[in-house]
Amino acid sequence: MAITYMWRGGVQNDELNAERGILRDAVYSEEESNRVELLDRHSLGWVVARDGGALVGFVNVSWDGLVHAWPQDTMVTTAARGRGVGTEVVRVATREAKAAGCEWLHVDFEDHLRPFYLDACGFSPADAGLIAL
């Protein structure tokens, strides 16, 4: 079946919580189990990828309410990896952030994800600062 991608697509807490171990470990703490409420309250939007009815990919797009947005929690199930799902959820997120009036899409990532974000998704390297809190 073809994978479908939807901006602000329907997703349920139990889907996201059930996929934690498959998509990405420890994205949210146990106290933050109502992830759909957090998405609705704080995000510009999100992209869901589904293979049939099954959730196979997800990315949240946070923003400053003006012109800066950033993808967070880009996740793809193990079974769907290597099929371009991650690249496509980021592509849809990029398109929709631009349509919403954002001028910049920033991303932070661990070094092993550099080829994904810079090569596959087209981000440019940039200097940044970080303070661990």
C-alpha positions as CSV (number, residue, x, y, z in Angstrom):
1,M,0.0,0.0,0.0
2,A,1.2,3.5,-0.7
3,I,2.3,5.7,2.2
4,T,0.2,8.8,2.7
5,Y,1.3,12.1,4.3
6,M,-1.0,14.6,6.0
7,W,-0.3,18.0,7.5
8,R,-2.0,18.2,10.9
9,G,-3.2,14.7,10.3
10,G,-5.3,12.9,12.8
11,V,-3.3,11.1,15.4
12,Q,-4.2,9.6,18.8
13,N,-2.3,9.7,22.0
14,D,-2.3,5.9,22.2
15,E,-0.8,5.7,18.7
16,L,2.0,8.1,19.6
17,N,2.6,6.5,23.0
18,A,2.5,3.0,21.7
19,E,5.0,3.9,19.0
20,R,7.5,5.4,21.5
21,G,9.8,2.4,21.6
22,I,9.5,1.8,17.9
23,L,9.7,5.3,16.6
24,R,12.1,6.8,19.1
25,D,12.9,6.1,22.7
26,A,12.1,8.6,25.4
27,V,10.8,11.4,23.2
28,Y,8.5,12.4,26.0
29,S,8.4,11.6,29.6
30,E,5.6,9.5,31.1
31,E,4.1,12.7,32.6
32,E,3.6,14.1,29.1
33,S,1.5,11.2,27.8
34,N,-1.2,13.6,26.4
35,R,0.9,14.4,23.4
36,V,-2.0,15.4,21.1
37,E,-3.0,18.1,23.5
38,L,0.6,19.4,23.5
39,L,0.6,19.4,19.7
40,D,-2.6,21.4,19.5
41,R,-1.4,23.9,22.1
42,H,2.2,24.5,21.1
43,S,2.8,23.5,17.5
44,L,2.5,25.2,14.1
45,G,1.5,21.7,12.9
46,W,2.8,18.2,12.4
47,V,3.0,15.6,9.7
48,V,1.8,12.0,10.0
49,A,2.8,9.3,7.6
50,R,0.5,6.2,7.3
51,D,0.9,3.0,5.5
52,G,-2.7,1.9,5.3
53,G,-4.0,2.8,8.7
54,A,-0.7,2.3,10.6
55,L,1.4,5.2,11.7
56,V,4.8,4.8,10.2
57,G,6.3,8.4,10.5
58,F,5.8,11.6,12.3
59,V,7.3,15.0,12.8
60,N,6.2,17.9,15.0
61,V,6.8,21.5,13.8
62,S,7.3,23.9,16.6
63,W,7.5,27.7,16.0
64,D,7.9,31.1,17.6
65,G,4.6,32.3,16.3
66,L,6.2,34.5,13.7
67,V,8.8,33.5,11.1
68,H,11.0,30.7,12.7
69,A,10.0,27.1,12.9
70,W,11.8,23.9,13.6
71,P,11.1,20.2,13.1
72,Q,11.2,18.1,16.3
73,D,10.8,14.5,17.0
74,T,11.2,13.3,13.4
75,M,10.4,9.6,13.8
76,V,10.0,6.6,11.4
77,T,9.2,3.1,12.4
78,T,11.9,0.5,11.9
79,A,9.9,-1.3,9.2
80,A,9.4,1.9,7.2
81,R,13.0,3.1,7.3
82,G,14.9,3.3,4.0
83,R,11.8,4.1,2.1
84,G,12.1,7.9,2.2
85,V,9.5,8.4,4.9
86,G,11.6,10.6,7.1
87,T,12.7,12.8,4.1
88,E,9.1,13.1,3.0
89,V,7.7,14.1,6.4
90,V,10.3,16.8,6.6
91,R,9.6,17.9,3.0
92,V,5.9,18.3,3.9
93,A,6.7,20.1,7.1
94,T,9.0,22.5,5.2
95,R,6.3,23.2,2.6
96,E,3.6,23.9,5.2
97,A,5.9,26.0,7.4
98,K,6.6,28.2,4.4
99,A,2.8,28.4,3.5
100,A,2.2,29.5,7.1
101,G,4.5,32.5,6.5
102,C,7.6,31.1,8.2
103,E,10.9,32.4,6.7
104,W,13.3,30.0,8.5
105,L,13.3,26.3,9.3
106,H,15.9,25.4,11.9
107,V,16.9,21.9,13.0
108,D,19.1,20.6,15.7
109,F,20.4,17.0,15.5
110,E,22.9,14.5,16.7
111,D,26.0,14.1,14.6
112,H,24.9,10.7,13.2
113,L,21.8,12.4,11.7
114,R,23.9,14.9,9.7
115,P,23.6,13.0,6.4
116,F,19.8,12.8,6.8
117,Y,19.2,16.5,7.6
118,L,22.0,18.0,5.4
119,D,22.1,15.7,2.4
120,A,18.6,14.1,2.2
121,C,16.5,17.0,3.5
122,G,18.6,19.9,2.2
123,F,19.4,21.8,5.3
124,S,22.5,24.0,5.3
125,P,25.0,23.7,8.2
126,A,24.9,26.7,10.5
127,D,26.7,27.7,13.7
128,A,24.6,27.7,16.8
129,G,25.0,28.0,20.5
130,L,23.6,25.8,23.3
131,I,23.3,26.0,27.0
132,A,22.5,22.8,28.9
133,L,19.9,23.5,31.6
